[in-house]
Amino acid sequence: MILTVGGVGAGGICVARAEDGRVVFVRGALPGETVRVEVQSEGARFLRATVVEVLSASEGRVEPPCRWFGTCGGCDWQHASPALQLSLKADVVREQMSRVGRFAWDGLVEPVEPSWGWRTRSQWAEGVGFHAHRSHDVVPVDRCIISAAEEPPGPLGSVVEVMSVAGQTAVAVDGRGSGGVRVPVLDRRFEVAAGGFWQVHSAAPSVLVTAVLEGLQPQPGESCLDLYSGVGLFAAFLGAAVGPTGSVLAVEASSRACADAARNTDDLPWVRVRTAAVTASVLKPADLVVLDPPRAGAGLEVTAALARLRPRALAYVSCDAATLARDLRVLLDAGWTLTSLRAWDLYPQTEHVELLALLTPPT
């Protein structure tokens, strides 16, 4: 069918409407274009389709530099100019904050370099490629231009995760790896085991740490909670800021990440690392809270418990606008003030965006 494309939607798609009134989620299009599409799947109220021909192109359309784009499911927006990508992502954040969070956001998505070769961690399906969009089919890829480790590692297992950062490489096969990397961030270094969690964009650690510290302004002697703390990125800098008269409790479910966090903060004995899932029961009174949950967000129970905890300030780092908006609504309904909401393009060429919300409790 031929469609005139409307606005952008979450998931790296644009939205159109078929002649029968059903919504069509179109992959490979840009807002305002007229396109011929092939329907991939359909439901009672919507269709999913992929562009097979652009009949009237957006001014922001560019030629994708990767020959696998459109077949490999790893990138969403290589066909959009850098400026248009930022605009599309801002539209998605704005819509999620309005629809889910029920508040207006008029910010911009800030660009972060590099735009290519930025990905420090890549999961290679069967060690040879990536999955097609919404599929378990493996697309063999001989070069990934958004990954710091461009070439496939080879058929080592079902899932081969390659971490390539600061000139070092570590490989984990089906969740198991040995060794790791040491990553410089500002004035500290962090050890990350093979297969462990680390921020995906090479510039993300310094960008996010700087923004969190500027937003919270931790003072000597203050107490801090670092939730979903990973390998201790925020805990280490918070610990250095509050000093030996202060304290930091880092909570993380992964024992492997906690082992890294303990090593990364061993010069700060007032930083304590606890291996536990983040639930309302593990929360302790603190002056400052930082949380960086997975894409599912903190959830209603944990967010409500944080609202009752009433720290001096709270920094919520998120890679998903919808779940962040949901959790922010809980805090706003409890009387908290959203003092800042920033967004960065820490996932160039993809639909994703990184956000930081700074909040203060009711007086």
N, C-alpha and C positions, 0 to 999 in steps of 0.2 A: 504494500500500500504506500501511497504518497502522503506525507504529513507535513504540516507546518508546526515547527517546534516552539514550545513556550519556554518557561523558565527552567532553572536547574533544580534538581532534587538530590537528596542524600543518596550515596551509593555510587557516585560517578555517572549519573544519568541525567538526561533532560526529560521533560514531561510534555506529552502531546495528547491529543484526543482523537480517537477513531471516529468514523462516520456514525457508528452505532452508539456513540456516547461514552464508550469505555476509555478509561485512562490508559495511555501507552507510555511505558518507561523505556526510553530510547537510549541505547548505548552507542557512542561514537558521533553524537550530534552536538551542536552548540545552539544556544538560545537564538531564536529568530530565523533559523535556517529552514529551507524546504528540502526534504530528504525522501528518498525511497528506502524503505526498510523491509527487512525480512523478520517475520514474527517467529520468535524462538519458543515462547510458551504463552498460554492464555488461561485466564481464570474467568469467573463470572463477572468481575467488575474491572479487570485490568489485563493488559497484555504486556509482554516483554519483547522488545524488538532490537535489532541491530541494523545500523545504517549500511546499506550496500551501494548507495550512490547519493552524492550531494548535488542537488539541483540548483540551489541558491545558497552560496556559502556566506558565513559570517566574516566580517572584516578581521575578526580575531583568529580565524583558522590559519594554522601553519602546517607544514609538512612534517609528520612525525619522523624524528631521526632514527628510530629503532625499527628495523624491518619486521620485528615480531609484534609490534604494537597492533592491537586489534585481535590477535590470536592468543598471545600470552595474557593472562588476567592480572598481571602485576601492576600495570599503569592504567590510569583512567583519562588523563587530560594532555597527553603528548600532542594532540592535535589543536590545542589552545595555546595562544601566546602567553608568555609569563604574566603580563598585566591582566589578561582575561582570566587566567587561572586564579589569581588573587581575588578578582572580583567575584568569580563563581563561588569560591570558598566562603567569602564574606557573606554572600547571599544565603548560603546554607546555614551558617552560624546564626545569622539574623533571623531566619525563619524558625530555627529550632528554639532560640531564646524566646521568640514571640509565641509560638504555638505550644511548646512544652513548658517553658519557664514563665510564660505570661508576663514578660517585661520587654521593653524595647532596648535594643543594642544598636548603636550607630557607629561602631568601630570599624577598623580596617584590619585585614590580615597582613602582617608584616613579612616582607621577603627575608629569607636567610640564605646566604651562599654557603656551599656550592649548590647549584641546581641539578648537577649531574655528578655521578660517582660519590654521592653523599651517604649511601646506605651502608652502615657499619655491620649490620647483621642481615644475612639472607638465608632463607630456607629453600634449598634446592630439592625439588621432588625427585626422588630416586637418584639424586646427585647429578642429574643431567638437564633439568629444566624447571619449569613452573607450571602450575595448574592453569588451565583455561578458565575464563570467567564463569563462576557458578557451576563448576564442573570438577570432577576428579580426574579428568583426562590430563595427561602430562604433555606439555608442549616442549620438545627439546629446544634448548636455546644455547647458542655457542658464545654469546656475549651479552651481558646485562649492563647497560650503560648508566643505570642509576646506582649500581652497586660498586663499592670500593673494591670488592673481589669480583672482577668482571667475568672471569671464565668459570665454567662449571667445575666442581671438584671431582666429578667422575662417579660412576655407579658404586658407591660405598654402602648404601643402605636405602631404606624407604624415605627417610627425611635426613638430609645432610645440612646442618646449620654451619655456616661459615661466618666467623667474626673477623673482620679485617679493619684495623684501626691503628693509627700512629705507626704505620709500617710493620705491624705485627699481624699474624694470622693464627687463629685457633679454630679447630674443627670438632664438631660433635656429631656423632652418627647415631640416629634413633635415640636421642636424648643422652647419650653417653660420650664423654670426651675426656681428654687429659690435657693438662697444661692450661694456658690462658694468655691474657694480655695485660700489660700495664699501661694505663691511659692517663696522660697529663690533662688536668682540668684546672685552669687558673694556676694557683700556687701549690696544688696538691697532685698526687698520683693515686690512681685507683687500680686495684687488681680485680680482674673479672675472669672467672673460670670459663673454660670452653662450654658453650651451651647456656651460659648464664645470661641474665637480663642486663642490657645496657641500652641507653638511649640510641635510637636508630640513626638519627642524623648526626653526622660528625660534629656539628657545631651546637647541638642541642644541650649538652651538659653545661657549657659555659653560659649560653643564653638563658637557660632556665634558672641556674643557680644565681646568676646576677640579678635577675628579675625578682626572684623570691627573697633574696637578702635585702634588696632595695625596698621591696614592699613591706616586709615584716619589721625591718630595723631591729634585729635581735640585740639585746643589751647584756653586758656582763651580769651574771647572777641569775638570769632568767631560766625557766624550765621549758623544755620543748618536747613535743610528740612528733615523730616522723613516721607516718603510717604508710604501709605498702612500700617500705624503705629500700627494697632491692639491695644493692651492694653498698648502701650507705652514702650515696652521693650528697643528699641534702643533710643527712645527719652529721657528716664530717664538717661541713662548712658552718652549720649551726653550732656544733660543739666548739669550733674555733672561735666563734663570735661570742658565745656566752661564757667561755672560759671555765676555769676550775671551780669557781663558785656557783656555776650553773649546772644544768643537767640536760641530757637528751635521752629519751627512750625511743629506740628505733624498733618497729614491729614489722615483721615480714614472715610470710608463710613458708617460703622456700628455705630449706636448711642449707642448700648450696649457696644461695645469695647471702644468708646470714653469716656463713663462714667467711665469705669475701668481705662483708661489712665489718666483721670483727677485726680482720687484718687491716682494713682501710681506716679504722679509727683507733688502732692500738696505741697511738701517741696521745689519745684523748680519753683517759680513764674515766671521765665523767659521762662518757657516751656509753649507754648500755644497749645491747642488741638482744631482742627477744624473738625467738622463733615461735610464731603463733599466727593463726588467721586473724584478720582484723574484724573483730566483732565489738558490740557495745560493751561487753564485759571486760575487754582488755584496756579500755580507755581510762586514762588517769588525768587528774587535774593538771593543767599546764598553762603557762603564759602564752605560748605560741603553738600552733599546730600546722604541719605541712602534710598533705596527703596527695599521693600520686597513684590512684587505683588503676587497675586494668580497664579495658574498654567498657566493661559492664558498670563501672562507677562504684561509688561507695555503697549505694543503696539506701533505702528509706530508714531502716533501723539504725545504721551507723551514723547517718547524717543527723537524724533526730537526737541521737545521744551526744554528738558533737555540739549541736545547738544548745543542749542543756549544760554542757561542760563550760561554755562561755570563756574560752581563752581570750587573751587581749586581742589577738588577731589570728586569722586563719588564711592559709594559702592552699588553694585546691588546683592541682595540676591535672589536666585531662586531655586525652586524645580523642574524645567523643563528645560532640556538642550536645547530642540528645540526652545522654545520661547525665552530663554536667548540668544541663538546664533543669532536668528532673530534680537533682539533688539541691541545686540552688533554690528552687521553689520552696523546699522544706525549710531552708535557713531563712529565706525572706519572710515566709509565713510566721516564723518564730521571732520576727522583729529584727533580724540581722540586717546590716547595711552592706550592699555591694559597692565597695569603694573603687574597684577597678576590674575590668575584664579585657585582657589582651589576647590576641591570637597571632600565631606565627605559622608560616608555611614551612614546617619542619619535615614535610613529606612531599617535596616537589614532584610533579607529574602524576600524583595520585589524588584521590578525593579527600585524604585525611588532613587534619589541621590540629595543631597543639594549642591548648588554651590555658590561661592562668587567671583564676578568679581570686581576688583579695577581698576579705570580708571582715567586718568588726561587729561585735555583739551589741545588743540593745543596751542603752545606758540605764 
